[in-house]
Amino acid sequence: MRKLSVWDYLAWGSLLILLAWALGKSFGFIHSPIWVEMVPAFTGVGAAATILVKLGKYRNILMTLNSEFKDIKKDLKEIHKNASCLRGKCTDS
């Protein structure tokens, strides 16, 4: 099992707070001042920040994979060239 980061806890906490607020509000348990009415906005900002951080990490992973695939492509071209030379079809280019 992988270790959860601070951002994971922030995302789950935001969603749980939003769920508790929505349930409490819909059942009439919450009669709140205006700053509490802003709970969905606050939790939405927390969830959005988490999503952006996660997307940034996935972007870095994809960029790394892209560079690795470019290296593999170069290596395959070199292998193809060497295999052609072994078959006697060398080209010096």
N, C-alpha and C positions, 0 to 999 in steps of 0.2 A: 504494500500500500504506500502511495506516495505521501510525502509530507505536505501539509497545507501551508500556504503562505499567508501573510497578513492580508493580502488582497482577497484571498479566498474567504477568510473570516469576515472581511468587510462586506463582501457580496452576500454571503449567507445571512449575516446580521441585518443588512439592509432589507433583504427580502422578508425575513422573519418579522422585523418591526413593521414593515408595510402590511403584511398579512394580519398581524395582531391589530393594527390600527383600523384596517378595513373591516375586520370582523367586529371589533368593539364599536365602531361607528355605525355599522349596519344594524346591530342589535340594540343600539341606543345606550350603551354603557359609557360612551364618551360624549360628554357635553363640554366642548372645549373652547378655549380662547383662540384667537386667530393664529398665534404662533404654533399651536398644535395642529391647526388645519394645514400647516405647511409641511407636516411630516412626510407626505408622499413626495414633495419636491426635494426634501433633504435626502430621503432614501434613494430617490431617483438619481440624484447627483452622485451619491456614493456608489450605486450600481453602475452608472455610466463611467465613473472613474476606474472602477475595477475592470470593466469591459475594455476600456482603452489601454490599460496596462497589459492585460492579457493579449490583446491584439498586437501590441508592440512586441511582446515576447515571441508570438507566433510569426510575426514579420521577420524578426531576426533569425529564427529557425529556418524559414523559407529562403532567406537570402544566403544562409550558410549552405543549404542544400543545393541552391542554384549554382554557387561557386564550385561545390563538389562535383556536380554533374558536368560542368564545363571542364574540370580537370580530368574526369573520366573520359569525356569525349576526346580530349587531346591524347590521352593514353591509348585509347582505342585506335586512333589514327596512326599513332606510332607503331602499335602492334600490327596493324594492317600493312603498313609499309615494310616492317621487318618480315612478316609472313610472305609478302610478295617477293622480297629478296631471296628468301629461302627457296621459293619455287623457281627462281631464275628470272624473275620479271622485275628486276630492280630499275627504279627510276631515281635519278639524283636530283630531286627537286625539293 
